[in-house]
Amino acid sequence: MKIWCCLCFTEDEEDDDKKRMTLIDDESDGSIEGNEEVQMQFGLALDMFDEPFPDLIAALPESDDMGPHVRRAPRWRPLIRQPRRYEGECSSSGVGDGDGGSDLAIDDLQHKRAKVFSTSPRDYGTEMLSDPGGSSSLQDKNCNIRMGSLVSPANEILYHNYIWNNTSDESPIDPTGGKGDGKENDTLKTEDIEVRMDLTDDLLHLVFSFLDYADLCRAAIVCRQWRAASAHEDFWRCLNFENRKISIEQFEDLCRRYPNATEVNLYGVPAMHLLVMNMVFLRNLESLTLGRYEVGDGFFHALADCSMLKRLDVHDATLGNGAQEILINHDQLCHLELIKCRMMRVSVRCPQLVHLSLKRSNMAQAVLNCPLLSLLDIAACHKLSDAAIRLAVTSCPQLENLDMSNCSCVSDETLREIALSCANLHFLNSSYCPNISLESVRLPMLTVLKLHSCEGITSASMAAISHCYMLEVLELDNCNLLASVSLDLSRLQIIRLVHCRKFVELNLRTIMLSSINVSNCAALNRINIMSDSLQKLSLQKQENLTTLALKCQNLQEVDLTDCESLTNSICEVFRDGGGCPMLKSLILDNCEGLTAVHFCYTSLVSLSLVGCRAITSLELRCPNLENVCLDGCDHLERASFCPVALQSLNLGICPKLKSLTIEASSMAVLELKGCGVLSEASINCPLLTSLDASFCSQLKDDCLSATTTSCPLIKSLILMSCLSIGSDGLYLLQPLSNLTMLDLSYTFLTNLQPVFESCSQLKVLKLQACKYLTDTSLEPLYKKASLPALQELDLSYGTLGQSAIEELLAYCTHLTHVSLNGCVNMHDLNWDSSGCHPLESTVDGLYGIFSHENVHESTQHTDRLLQNLNCVGCPNIRKVLIPPQARCFHLSSLNLSLSANLKEVDVACITLCFLNLSNCCSLEALRLACPKLTSLFLQSCNINEEVVEDAISQCSMLETLDVRSCPKICSMGLGKLRAACPSLKRIFSSLTPA
């Protein structure tokens, strides 16, 4: 399928090297009659251009009413192309040649939308340009095709090509007009896929409403319709020239183009005071922003000419000459900001003004005549005296919001005058006003009061605040002389008390309190809160807090982290029948004053006692408790969890735990690892599946009996180093019919018969360092086929003899993982049952058992399921022989490292992938027939280079070879090793290859 490229047709022929859009002057004969000129403003997308205005304004159309004094820029637009005629096409096809048809084409052209046609895979443009027929040549039809793009390096704008649609009903790419002879090689079919892009003006207007100025400018270059749509005045209501360079002529020109603009931003524009004097064309201007430069006195006199102006923002500017009075008089102005401005005096007479901000301005006096003013911000006006502030504020009887923070000279007398004159005052910010104490101040309608760092605020000030019956927000941060707060305000919702150094007591009775922030008040020791709306309470790092009384019906979360002085009496606050019936989460981390914690709380779901090192007794009767964290409770001696909803519990971090009682119907995992003095344990968890009692050396048979009876679903039981459990105690495992994993390592067991009889489903058995087991202890395992489901067996560091190990490996063919690490009585690992030479005709012997004639013989023997064999650190093992007849068809990993006396290794295993012989310093012979071996480790082996070379030559898939610290392998030998095994990817060596 081929896409017809977007082209632009003009009447006049131009040279092929001109790849630019045609610029046609207004008086050109090729202009389209009835065309309404588009007024487009590109100057606002200034971030796209280095020299934006001169180039763009020159290339943009202008309306006819701009006046003769405005320079008229040439227009660019695509002209109408006449429909091409081909051989066999009548002159009536397409658009007629007469005037009527031409007018129709012109009129239709102005409302048509772009189309994209998909035709045959041939290059349509090439076909047209290379047409040998004179009648169909483009030159004969006076059509000049422009396929380039207008690219300006400075402006970085791609002028996309565009094609005007044929006004006939036939496809404009059909050379026969739909009346061809049917030969596919000569004509293009109109039945091919046609994709229309027919965007109505309303839809295009909606799409463009999401574009910023830069994108609108780019869209305007696509086509005439988009140009007109992007120039719509709805998109250019706001003229933003912030931090731009623009001349007076350019600004005046843009104001003429968009007289209906409602917002203008001239912040950071040089000579802005001259620009604003030329806004006579913007009769509908509603918002004006200035700043960073001087604004002359003449601007404020001319301000009245902008009769529709409603908002004026002046930031960081010098008003007038900085030493004269500035008069602002406007009948419609509603919002005025003079922020960080330099002036001597200001007088504002605006009858409709509602919002006035003089923040951080340095005037010495402000005269306000604004009867409707509701918000006044004079924060950080350091030069305003107390009398000037009083005069300015009291002249605004409708004032509702007042910010006079950082006005250090404000006094209580001024506040009293304001309270009398501004009866509707709702918001007051008097932060950083050291002279106010609110003495005799009554503000009954106040809803928000901020008094940060007010050194005059003391406990006596609470009497004035208590008369603010409508108060909702109170902030008293850094009031260093404030000792106590006692308030009974029914509407109070938010209170802040941060870094109040002398603050001792807090009493709040407020039904609607929803947020309280009390922190870093080092002297605070008593808190009493009554609220029906408070849901979360955080009192972190209140080191002297000793008394807490709460009556909060909806409180759900309490955080008392680092409240070191809290005592056991806190348990009386959080209990059934207490003041917080809905509490779900309680955090008491690092409360080192707690020694005995007893909670009986039905609603409690989560409890954290991290770092409470002094706790010795814990009793929880919380039937809905799902999470408990006891990290760092290393002095806990007695713990009771009856009943709880815990699903898992880790008490291994409580080394002094002596007595434990658990009743948890949902618990599945219990860890007691490291509870070395635990002697009494009552565990009633019917769904328990995993119990780790490692190193519980005082745990006896009776505890094990009770646990196995009440927890019959245990699948994993770890009794490592449980020295008090004897062989008779293993009979108590009989109720655990689902037991699959049993760890009895480091115990004094001598008889495993109870395990063989009662644990028929056992899959993992660990007997590390069970030195009292004899050679006959495991006889039921390999002579009577006990534990048929057993897969993993760990006999590391035991005392079993060579014969017992050999019989175990010979008859327990169902084992998949065997560990014999550190077995001192193990001398050889010889699985050669034929008596012939170990690897005589090794490769042939390996693959011979899979030959056709040996299939029947193979089925008569049982294959070993062994996958991993570990014999690490066996000091007396000297020889390892695993021939093909051993039938280890699943062995993938063999670890013989640290076997210091190992001298000979002969392995023929088709599935072996990993072989570790590191630190086998006596190794002399190595013969391998392991075609799937990928990793071989020979680190610190005193083995000859030739032996290694011969061994790896039979390992066609070897990728990793480790020969570090092998003294008999030189740097020249590394190349030979790589040549012997081309599959090698990594050789680890202490030497540098030659």
N, C-alpha and C positions, 0 to 999 in steps of 0.2 A: 504494500500500500504506500502511496506517495502523498505527502502533504503539499498543497499549492502554497508556495511561499507568499508572504504578505508583501505586495509591491505598491509603489506609488506612481501614478501616471500623471503626466503634465502634457500641455500642448506643445511647448517648445522643446526642440531637440537639444541635448547637451552632450558634451564629450563623456566618454566612458570613465575617465579618471575622476570625474566629479561625483563622489559618493556622498552627496549631501541632499537634504530636502530642498526643494525649489522655494526660493523666496520671491514672491510676486508682489509687486507694489499695488496699492489701492487702485491705481488708474490702469492696471494691466487689462488687456483685452480678454484674458483668460479668466477673469473673476466670475464667480457664480452669482447670478442675479437672485435677488431676494434673500441673500445670505445675511443673517443678523450677526454682527461682529461680536466675538467673544472677548470679554474683559477678564484677563488672567493676571494674577498677582503671584510672581515667583520670588519676590524679594524676601519672604519670611523663611525660606529654607536655606538660611545663610550658612549652615554647617556644611553644605554641599560644595561651596564655591570659595575660591580664593578672592576673587574680585566679583562679587555676586551681582550687584545692582547694575553697573554699567552695561554688562553683556546681556543680562536677561531682560531688562526693561527695554533694551533696544530691539529685542527679538519678539516682543509680545504685542498683541493687538491692543488697540485702544478704542474706546467708544468715540462716536462722532461728536459728542458734546463736550469734549475736553477743552475746547477752545483753541484758537490759533496759536497761542503762545506756548502750547505744549508740543514738544517734538513728536512727530508721528513716526512710528516704527514700521518698517516693511512687514507685510504679513506673509506667512508661509501656509500653504494649504494645497492638498492634492487636487488636481483638476480632473474633470470627467473625461474618461477615454471613450472613444466611439467603439461600438461592438465590432469585433473582427468578423469578416466574411471569408468563407472558405469556398473552395470549388464545389459547385453543386448547391450552394445556399442562396436562397432568394433574398432580395433586399428587404423584404418585410419582416424577416426573422429578427428577433431582438427588438431593439428600439428603432422606431421609424426615423427616416431621414428628415421628415418635415419638421416645421417649427413646433407643431403641437407635440409631436413625439419627443422633440428635444426638451421642450418645457416640462413634459411629463417626466422625462429622465432626470432633469435637474431637480424638480420638486421631489421626486421619489428618492433621489440620491441623498437628500438632506435628512431623510427619516429612516433610511435603510441601516441595518446593522451589519457588522462584519460577519463573513462566513468563512469556514475552513473546509475545503473540499478534499476528500481522500479519493484518489484514482489509482491507476495502474502503477506498478513498480517503476515505470520508466520516469526519467527526469523530465518533467513537463516543461520547465524553463528551457532546457537544452533543446527539446523537440521544437519549441516555438521559434527559437532563435536560429535554428539550423534548417528551417523549412526551405527547401529548394524552390518551391513555387513562388513566382513573383506576386501572385494575387494575395497570398497569405503572409507576405513578409511584413514585418512590423514597420519598416520604413514606409511602405505603401499606405499603411493605415495611419500614418502620422502619430504613432504611439511611441513614446520614449519610456523605457522601463528603468526605474531607479531601484536597484536592489541593495544599495549600500546603506550605511547608517551615518548619521551626523554625530561625530564624536568630538567633543571639545576636551582637550587635556586639562584645561583649567577647571571646567565645570564638572567633568567626569559624569556626563549624562549620556546614556545611549538613546539615540533617537530611533525608536523601533519603526520598522517599515509597516506600511498599512495598505490594504487594497480596497478599493471601492467596489461594491457588488454591482453586477450587471442588473439592470432593471427589467430584463426580459424574463419570461417564465422558464426559458431553457437554462440549463447550467452554463455559466460563462466559460467553462473549460471544455465544453463539447464542441469540437471544431465543425461539426455538421449541424449544429443547432437541433439535434434530436432527429434529423431526417437523413442520416447517412445510409450507406448501402449495406450496412450490416457486417462489413469486414472489420474484424477486431484489430487487425494490424494497422488499419488506417484511421480509426476513430477511437475516441475515448467514450466510455459508457457512462451515461448519467445515472445508471442504476447503482454505480459504485457508492460506497458509504459517503454520506454528506453529514458533517457535523456543523450545526448552526450555533453561532454565538450572537443571539438576538436579544440584546439587553435593552429593555425599555428605559426611558429617562427616569422613571420613578425608581426602578430597581437599581439603576446605576447610581442614583442619588443616595440610596440606602447603603450601597456598598462603599461609596466614597466617604460616607459619614464616619467610617472607622479608620480612615487614613489620617496621618499627621501631615504637616505642611510639606515636608520633604517628599513624601510619597505622592501627595497631590501634584507636586511639580513634575515628578517623573511621569505620572499618569497623563498629564496634559500633553505630553509629547507623543503619545501613542497615535491618536487620531483626532479628527475634528470633533467628533461627538464627545470623546473623553475630555477634550480640551474645554468644551463648553460646560460639561458637567462639573469638572473640577474647579471651574471659575465661579460656581454658584456662590452667591453672597452668604449662604448659610454656613459655608465652610470657612469664611474669612471674617467672622464676627470679632474675633480676637486677633489683634496685630501685635505680635510679641517680638520686640527688638532688644530684649535683655542682653546686655554686654555686647552689642553689635555696633558697627560703625556704619552710619547712614548720614547722607548729606541732607541739607534742608530741602533741596530740590527733589530728591528722591522721596523724602517723607511727604512733601506736599503732593507729589504725583500719586502716591499710594492712597493718600487721604481722598483725593479726587476719585480714584478708581473705586474705592469702597466707602462711600459716604455713610453707609448704614452700619459700619463697625461700631460695636458697643464696648469693646475693651482694648486698651492700648497699654503696653508695658514698655517704658523707656528707661528702666533701671540700668545704670551703668553705661548709658549712651552719652558720649561727649556732646557738649553744647545742647543738652536736652532742654535747657531753659529757652533756647531759641526755637527748638522744634515745637514745644508746647504752645508757643505763641502763634503757630501756623495751623492750628487744628480747627480753623473756622469751617472746614467742610464736614467735620464730624458732628453733625447736629444731634445724633442719637447716642453720643458717647455716654456710657454709664459708669465705667470703671477706668481709672487712670493710676498707673504706678510709676513713681520716679525714685531716684536715689543716686547716691555716691558723689554727686557733684552739686554745685551751687544752684539753688532755685531762687531766682530774683524776686523782689517784691512785686514787680509788674505781673508776674504770673498769677499771684493771688488776687490782684485787681481784675485781671481778665477772666478769672475763674467763673464769674457770674455769667459769662457768655455761653458757657456749657450748661445750658438750662436743664439737660436731662441727667447730669452727672449725679451719681448716687454714692460712689465709693472713691476715695482718694487715699493712696498709700504713698508716703514719702519716708524713705529709710536712709539713714546715714548720710544726711545732706546738711548743708549750711543754708539756712533760710534767710533771705535778704543778705545783709552784710554781717549778720551775726550779732549786731549791737543795736538793733532796732525792733520795734514792736511789729509783729506779724498779725495782720488782721485777715481772718478767714470768714467770709460772709457768703452764704449760699442758701437758697431757699429749699433745694431738693436733696442736699447731701445728707446721707443716712449713716455712712461709715467713714470714719476719718482716723488714719494712723499716722502719727508723726514720731517714729521710733528712732532713737539715737540721733536726734537732730540738734543742731547748734543754733541757738537764738537767745535773745535777751528776754523777751516777753511774748506771749501769744494771747490773742483774743479771738474767741470762737463764737460767732453768732449764726447758728444754724438751727432754725426752728424744727427741722425734721430729723436732726441728728439723734441716732440711737446708740451708736458705738463710737467711743473715743479712746484712743490709746496714745499716751505721751511717754511711753516707757523709755527709760534711759536717756531722755532729753535733758538738756542742762539749762532750761529757762528758770528764771528766778520768780516768775509770776505767771499765773494762768487765769484769765478771766473767761468764764463760761456763761453763755446765755443760750442754753440748750434745754428748753423745758421738757423735752421728751427723752432726754438722755437716760439710758438704762444701764449702760456698762461704761465704767471709767477705769482706765489702767494708768496709774502714775508710778508704777514700780521703779525703783532706783532713780528717781528724780531728786538727786541729792541737794540741789540748790533751792528746792522749794522749802520755804519755812513752814513752821507749824501753822501760823496765821494764814499763809497763802493756801495751804492745803484745806484749811477749814473754810476759807472763803470760796474756793473752787467747788468743793464737794457739796456744801450746804446750798449752793445755788442750783442744784439738780434735784428737785423734789421727787422725781420718778425713778431715782437711781435704785437699781436692784443688785448690781454686781460691782464691787469696789476692790481693786488691788492696789494697795499702797505699801507693799513689802519693800524693805530696804530704804524706807523713808525714816531715817533715824530720829528726826525731831518731832515725830507725832506724839501727842500727849493724850492722857485720859480725857482732858477737857475737850479736845477736838473730837474724840470718839463720842462723848456725850452729846455734843452739838450735832454730830452726824446722825446719831440715834434719834434725836428729836426732829431733824429736818427730813430724813430719808426713812420714812416709816415702812417702806416696802423693801428695805435692804435684805437680800437673801444670801449673798455671798460676800465674805469679808476675808481678805488676806492681809494680815498685819505682821507677817513674819519679819524677823530681824529688826524689830522696833523695840529697843531696850527700855523705853520710857513708859510703856503702857503696862497697866496691871488690871485693867477692866474694872476699876473701883467705881461703883455706882453707875455702871454702864448697863443699859437695858436694851436688848435687841430681840424682841419677842418673835420677829418674823425670820430670823436668821436660820438658814439651813446648812451652810457650810462655813466653818470657822477654822482658819489656819494660823497657828501661832508658833511657828518654828523659831527656836533660838531667841525667845523673848525672855530676857533675864528678869523682868519684873513680874512674870507670872508665877504665883505661889499658890498654896492651898487655899488662901483667902479668895483667889480669883474664881474658884469653883462656884462661889455663891452667885456671881454674875452670870456664869455660864449656865447654871441651873435654871435661870429665868429665860433661856433660849428654848422655849417649849417646842419649837419646830425643828430644832437642830438634828441633822442627819449625819454629818461628817465632822469629826473633831480631830485635829492633828496638833500634837504638843511635843514634837521632837526637839531634843536638846534644850529643854527648859530646865536648867540646872538647879534652880531653887525650888522646884516643885517637889513636895514631899508626899502628898497623898491626893488621890482623886476619888471623890465620892459623888456619883451622879445618879439621879433617877429621872431619866428622859425616855419617854415611851417611844419616840421616833428615832432615836439614835441608832444608826446602822453600822458606821465605821468609826473606829478610834485607833489612833497611832500614838505610841509612847516609846520612842527609841532614844537611847543614850541620855536618859534622865538620871543623872548620877546620884541624886539624893532622894529619888522616888522610893517610897517604902511600902505603901499600901494602895490597893485598887479595889474599889467597891462599885459595881455597876448593876443597876436594875433597869433593864431596858428590854422590852418584849421583842423589838425588831432588830436587835444587834446581830449582824451577819458576818462581820470581819473584825478581828482584833489583832493588832500587831504590837506586841510588847517584847522588846529584846534589848539586851545589853544595859539593863537597869540593875547594876551590881548590888544595890541595897534593898531591892524589892524582896519582901518575905511573906506578904499576905495578899491573897487574891480571893475575891468573892464575886462571882458572876452569876446573874440570873437573866436568862434570855430564852425565848421560845424559837428563835430563828437561827441561832448560831449552830453551824454544822462542823466547823473545823477550828481547833484551838492549838496554836503553836506558841510555846513559852520556852524556847531553847535558851540555854546558857544563863538561866536565872540561878546563880550559884548559891544565893542565900534564901531561896524560896523554901519555906517550911510548912506553910499552911495554904491549902487549896480547897475552896468550897465552890461547888458547881451545882447549879440547878438549871440545866439546859436540856429540854425535852427532846430536841432534835440533834443534839451533838453526836457526831459519828466518828471523828478523828481527833486524837489528842497526842501531841508531841511534846514530851518533857525531857528531851535530850540534854544531858549535862546539867541537870538540876541536882547538884551534889548533896544538897542539904535535905532533900526529901527523906522522910522516914517511913516506917512500915504503916503508918496511919493512912498513907495514900490508898491502901487497899480498901479502906472503908468508904472512900469516895467513889470508887469504881466497883460496884457490886449490885446484885439484884436488889431492887427497892431503893437504890440511891437516886441521885439527881440526874443521871445520864442513862436512861433506859434504852436508848438506841445506839449506844457506843459500839463500834465495830473494830476499830484499830487503836491500839495503845502502844506508844513507844516510850520506854523508860531507859534508854541506852545511857550507860555511864553514870547511873544514879548510885553512887557508891555508898550512900547512906542506907540502902535497903539491905536487910539481913534475912528476914523471913517474909516471903511473899505468898499470900494466900488469896486467890481470886475465885469467887463464885459468881460467875457472870454468864447469863444465858446468851446475850446478844454478841459477846466478844468473838471475833473471827480471827484476828491477828494480834500477836503479842511479841514484842521485842525487848529482851533484857540483855542486850550485848554489852559486855564490859562491866556488868554489875558483879564485881569480884568479891564483894562481902556477903553475897547471898549464900546461906548454908541450907536453907529449907525452902522448897517450892511445892506448892499444892494448887493444882488447877482443877476446878470443877466447872468447866466451860463446854457444854455439849456441842456447841457450834464452832469451837476453836479449830481452825484448819492450818494455821501457820504459827510456829513458835521458834524463836531464835535465841539460843543460849550461848553463843560464842563468847568466850572470855569468862564464863562463870566457873572458874577453876577451883572454887572452894565449895561447890555444891555437894552436900552429903546425902540429902534425902530428897527424893522427887516423887511426886504422885500426879498422875494424869488420869483422873477418873471422874466423869467420862470426858472424852474429847473426840473431835472429828478429824484428828490428824491422819494424814495419809502416809507421812514419812516423818522420822524423828532421828536426829543425830545427837547422841549423848557422849560421843567419843571424846569431846573436848572438856569433859568433866572428870578428871582423873581421880578425884577424891570421892566419887559417888559410891555410897555403901548400900543404900536401899532404894529399890525402884519398884513402883507399881504403875502399871499401864492398863487401862481399859479403853480400847479404841476399836470400834467396830469397823472402821474403814482403813485402818493402817495396813500398808503393804510392805514397807521397808523400815527396818529398825537397825541402827548401827550403835553398838556398844563397844566398839574397838578402842582399847586403851583404858577401860574402866578396871584397873588392876585390883582395886579393893572391893569391887562389887561382890557381895556375898548373898544378898537377899534380892530376889527378882521374881515378881509375879506379873506375868505377861499374858493378858487375855485379849488377843487380837485374832479373831477367827479368819480374817482375810490375809493374814501375814504370809508373804511368800519369800522374803529374804531376811535372814538374821545373821548379823556379823558380830560375834562375841570374841573376837581375837584378843589375846592377852588378858582375858578375864580369868586370871589364875585362881581366884577364890570362888569361882562359880562351881557349884557341886552338882552331884547327880540328881538330887531332889529338885533343884531349880530346873534342870534340863527336863526332868520328867513332867513337871507341871507345864512347862512351855510347850512341849511336843503334844501334850494332851489337849491344850486349849487352842493350839495353832496347828491344826492338822494339814493345812495347805502349804506348808513351807516347802519350797523347792530348792533353795540355796541356804546351806547351813555352814558357817565358818566357825570352827572351834579351835583355831590355831593357838597354841600355847595355853590352852585351858588345862593346866596341870592337875587340877583336882578332879577331873573326870576320868574314871577308870574304864577298863574293858567291860565291866558289868553295866556301866551306865549306857553303853551302846545298845543294849537291849531296849532302852527307852525310845529308840528311834523307830520302833515298829509302827506307831501311829502315822508316821510320815510316809504314806504310800506314794506320794508324788515327788519325793525327794530326788533331785537329779544332780545336785552338786554338794559334795561333802569335803570339807577341809579339816584334816586332823593332824596337821603338821606340828612338829615340836611338842608332841605329847609323849606320855610314858606308856602308851598302849602296848600290850603284848599279844593280844588276841583280837582278830578282826572277824571272827565267826559271826557275831551279831549283825555286822554290816552286811555280810554275804547272805544272811538269811532274811533280813527285813527290808533291804533296800534294792529291790529287784529292778527299779527304774533308774538306778544311779547311772549317770553319764560321765561325771567328773569326780575323780577321787585323788586327793592330794595328801601324801604321807611324807612330806619332807622332814628329814632329821628325826624320824621315829627310830631311834637307835635300839630300842628294845624289841623290835620286830625280828623274828628269826626266819630262817629259810623256809620253815613250814607254815609261817603265818599266811602266806599267799597261795598255798597249795590249792584251796578250794577255787581259787580264781582260774588256774590253768589246768587243774585235774578234774574238777567237777563242773566246769563251765558256769561258775557263779557269775552274777552280774553280766548277763548277756548283752545289756545295752551300754556297757561301759565303753567310752571312747577316749577319754583322757586319763592318763595315769602318771602321777609324779612321785617318784621314789628317790629324789635327789638327796644326797648326803646321808643315805642310810647305810646299814651294815649287811645287806643281803649279799650272799655269796655268788660266785660266778655261775654255778650250776642253776641256782634259782632264777637268775636273770636270763640265762639261756633258755630255760624251759618256758619262762613267761613270754619271751619274745617269739618262741617257736609255736606255742599253742594258742596264744591270745591274738589271733590274726585279725580280730575285729577292732583292735585299738587303732586310733588314728593319730594320737599325740602321746609320745612317751618321753619322759625326762628322767635321765639317769646321771645328772650332774653331780660331780664330786663323789661318786661311788668308789671307795678305795679298794673294794674287793673285786672289782671288775678288771679282768686281764686282757681278754680278747673279745672281739665282736666278729665271730666267724659263722657265716650263714651258708657255708659250702657243704652240702649234704652228699655230693657225688664222689668226693674224694679225689677228683682230678685236679689238675693245676688250676689255680684260681681263674685266670682269664686266658686260657688257651684258646686261641682263635676267638678273641674277645668279641669283635664286631659280629662275626658269623654266629657265635653262640648267642649273642644278644637278640639278633633278629631271627635266629633259627626257630625259636620257640613260637614265633608267630607264623611260621610257614604252614602250608596246607597240610602236610603230613603230620604236623604236631598239634593240630587243633584239637583232635580227640584226646590226646594225652594231656593237654592243658586243662580241659574241662574236668579231668579226674582229680585235680589238685585245687586246694583252696587258695585264692589270692590273698595276700596281705593287704589290709586297708590302711596300713601305716602311711601317714603323710609327713609328720615332723618327728625327727629323732634328735634329741639333745643329749650329748655326752660331754658337756663342758667340764674341764678341770678334773678329769679322771686320771690320777697320777700314775696308775699302774697299767693302763691299757697300752698295748704294744702293736697290735695288728687289727685292722678292720678289713673284713672281706665280705662284700655283698655281690655275689655273682648273679647272672640272669636266673639261675635255678631257684633263687630265693623268692622269686615272684613278687617283688616289691613294685608293683605296677602303679602305685599311687604316691610313692615317696617323692616329695618335692623339696624338702629341706633337711639337711644333715649338718649338725654343728658339733665339731670335735675340737674346738679351740681350747688352748691352755692345757692340752694333754702333753706334758713335757716328755714322756717316754715313748710316745707314738712314733714308730719307725716306718710302718708300711701301710699303705691305703690302696686297696683294689676295689673299685666300685664300678659296676655295670648296671646302670638303671636308666631306662628310657625316659622316665618322667622327672628325674632330678633336675631342679633349677638352681638351687642354692647350696653351696658347699663351703664351709668355714673351717680352715685348718690353721688359723692364725696362732702364733706363739707355740706351735708344735716344733720345738727347736731340734728334736731328734729325728725328724722326718727325713727319710732317705729315698724311699720308693713310692712313687705315685703313678698309678695306672687307672685311667678313666675311660669309660665307654658310655658317655652320657650325652647323647646328641642334643638334648634340650637344655643343657646346663647354660645358664646366662651369667652367673656370678660365682667367682672363685677367689677366695681370700687365703693368701699364703704369707701374710705379714709375719716377719721375724722368724721365718723358717730357714733352717740351714740345709737347703736342698739345692742340688745341682741344676744348672741352667738347662742341660740337655734333658733331664728328667721332666722338667716342666714343659719343655717344648714338645716332647713326645706325648705327654698327657693331654695337652690342650689340642693337639692335632686331631683327636677323636671327638672334639666338642665343637660341632659346626655352628652352634648358635651362641657361643660365648661372647658376651659383650663387655663384662667388667672383670678385670684381673688386678689383684692387689699384691704386689711383690715388694712392698716397702720394707726396708731393713732386712733384706735377704742378702747376706754377704757374698754368696756365690753367684749372684746374678749381676753382671756388669752392664755398663751402659750400651756396649755393643750388642749385648744379648737381647735388649728390648726390641730392636728391629727384627731379630730372628723370631721372637715370640709373636710379634704382629704378623710376620710372614707365615708362621705355622698355623695361625688361626685368623683368616682374613675378616671374620665377623667381628673381631675386637673393636670396640669403640673407645674404651677407657682403660688405660693402664696406669695404676697408681704406683709410683716408684720414688724412692729417695734420690735417684740418679737422674741426670740429664741425658736424654737419648743422644747417641752419637750421630 
